[in-house]
Amino acid sequence: MSGATLASDTAMVLAAGIGKRMRPLTATRPKPMVKVLGKPLIDHALDRLKDAGVARAVVNVHYLADTLAAHLSHRSAPAITLSDERDALLETGGGMVRADRAGLLPAVFFALNSDNIWLDGPYNVFQELSTAWDAARMDALLLLVRHPSAHNYQGQGDFHLDPLGRVSRRRHGRVAPYIYTGIQLVSRRLLRDAPEGAFSTNLLWNRAMEEGRLFGAVHTGEWIEVGEPGHIAPAEDLLTGG
């Protein structure tokens, strides 16, 4: 476990999605239960949180929620709290807002998707974000990766960074140098005055960008997208040096 100081002891793991791109594997299991190297995707993420010293994980559940909840009940570290979205799929932004309004999240927390895997550089990703975090200037700090370090990724990138580390979006028809890894450090300020129901975190990011309060930190290791069945074998090869 890392002895370094982290910006938060809590992470929200976004695990409620239906996983349409991962079909047919998700016909009978939630996407976070799809295995890479014999381990469910969500356990790859939770093990990294444990190793970094993040003590608590809030996991939102919706699709095949009972299956995922039963699996998570066997974990002791990090300590798991479920955010129940069985009644409605709330997307990424709505899911964070529900957990926050239920009192499950602190003023600053990590948030991460459960459908990607990464290899750390000199520091683990949670320490990378913590070191770059400035609560006075930031509503959210996104962990970004350059194209050569993004495996299984076929897109045109997501963001640009200015010299101060502030994030702007890729222009239509252009390529952006940085890809969002699905990992971020979030202030509760980002969630203020949020709409009710389902919505994407992009809505909150747009406001933060307009206010100059959305920042990015560049990951020093490798990142692997695992969004569809064809991504699994290449991910396993990379992880094992195959």
N, C-alpha and C positions, 0 to 999 in steps of 0.2 A: 504494500500500500504506500502511496506517495505521502511524504511528510510535508510537502509544500502546501502553502495556504491557497485554498480555492476561493473563488468569488461567491460560491454557494455550496451548501451541503445537500442540495435537492435538485433532481432532474425530473422533467416530465418526458416520458417516453410515449410517443404518439403511435398507438397500436390498434386503432379502431377501424381502419380502412378495410374495404371489401377485397381489395387485391385483384382487380379485374385483369391486369396485365400478367399476373402470375398464374392464371388459369391454364391447364386444368388442376394444378396442384392445390389451388385454394377452393376447389369445389367441396372439399371435405375437411379443411383445416383453415384457421385464420392465417393470413400471410405471415405474421411474426413467428408462426410455428413451422414454416418451411425451413428445411435444414440445409446448412452448408457445412461440410466436413462432419456430418453427423450431429451437429448442434443447431437448435432452432435459432433463427436470426435474432430473436429478442434476447436470447442468452448471450450471444456475442456482444450485444450492446450493454446488457446488464453486467456482464463480467468486466467490461472496460470501466464502467462506473465504479464497481467495487474496487478494482485495482487502483483507480485514481483517488480513492478515498471519498467518493460521493456517497453519503450515508443513506439517503432516501430516494426512492423512485416512485413517482406518481404515474401510473399506467392507465390510459383511457381504453375502454373496451366497448365494442359494439357487435361486430360480426363474429358469430360463434363465440360469444363472450364467455360462456361457461367453460368451454375447452381451454381458453387462454387463462382464465382465472384459476382453474384447477391446476394447471401447470405452474403458475406463479406461486401458488400456495406452498410449494415445496422449497421456495427460496427464503433464506434468512438475511442475505446481504447482496445488494442493498435492501433495506426494509421496504417492502412493497405496499403501496396504498392504491386501490383501484378508484378510478373516476368513471362512474357508470354512465354510459351513453346508449344503453340498450334501447331506450325509447326513441332515439333519433341520432343519425349520424351527423355530427356537428362540424366536420372538416377540421383543419388544423387550428384556425383562429378560434372558432366556436368551442373547440375542445379545451383549449387553454383557458378561455374565459370561464367555462363551466367549472373547471378545477379550481381556478382562482376564487370564484365567488362562493365555492363550497369551503373555502378556507384551507385548501390543500397545498397551496403554493406560497412560498415566502416572497419577500419584496424583490429578490433577484434569484433567478433559477436558470439552470440549463434546460434546453429542450432539444430532443433529437428524434429522428425517424428510426424505425426499426427495420428498414429495408435496405440498409447499406452497411458495408464493413470497411474498416480502415486499418492501416498500419501506421503506428506513431512514428514521428521523427525523433529528434533529440528529447522532446518533451511530449507527454500525452496531451491529447487535444483539449482536455478540460483545463489543464495548466496553461496551454497556449492562450485560450480565451481569457482565463483569469488574469494572466500577466498583461494582456492588452486592454483589459476592462477599465473604463473610466465612467463611473456612474453619473458624474456631473454633466458629461457630454453625450452619453449614449442612452438610447431607449432599447437598442438591441445590437448585438455584435455577432455577425454571421461568420462561421468558419467556411472559408472559400478554398478552392484548390485550382491549380493551373491545369490546363488540358493534358500535358504530358504525364501528370500524376493521377489522372482520372481514368480508371479502367472500366470497360464495358459501357463507356459513355459515348453517345453518338450525336449529341446536340451541338448547338452553336455557342454555348456558354450562356451565362445569366447576367453577369454584372461587370462593371468597371469600378476601379478604385481611384480616387483622386489622391494627391500627395499627402493629405491628412488622414487617409484611410476611410473617407466617406464613400458610401456605396451609391452608384447610379445604375439604371437598368440598361441592358443591351438595346441598341436601336434596331428597329425592324429591318430585316434583311442583312444585318451586319453580324460579325462574330465578336463575342465578348471574351476577354482573356480569363475570366474567373467563373467557376461553377460552384453553386451552393451545395455543400455536402449533406445538408439535412441536419446540421448541428449548429446550435446558436446559444448565446447567453442573453437572457431577456430580463428587462426591468418591468415591474408592474406598470410603470408609466406607459409602456407600449399598449397595454390593454385598456386604458382609460376610455370611457364613453364608447365602448364597443357595442356593435349592434347585437340584438338578440338572435338566437338560433344559429344556423350553419353559415359559416363564411370562411374564406381563406385568410391565412396570415398575411398574404399579399396586400390586403386592404390596410392593415395596420402598418406594414412596411412602407407603403406609398406615403402615408402621412408622415412617418418618421423621416423618409427621404426629403420630403418637402421642407421639413424643419431642420434638416442637416444633422439628424440624430440617429441615422442608421449607418453603422460602420462595419467593416470587414477585417478579418485577420486571415492571413494566408497560411494554410496548413503546411507543415514541414515534412509530412510523410506522404503516404499513398492512400488513395480512396477508391473504393470499389462499389459501383452501382450493382445492386442485385434486385432488379425490378421485374424480371421475367425469367421463365425457366431456362432459357439459353444462356443466362448470365451465371448460372450456378457452377458449371464445370470450369469456365475460365477463372472464376473467383477462387475455386479450390486449388487450381494450378498455381495461381499467384501466391496463395497463402502457404502452400507447401514447397514452393520453389520449383514446381514442375514445368 
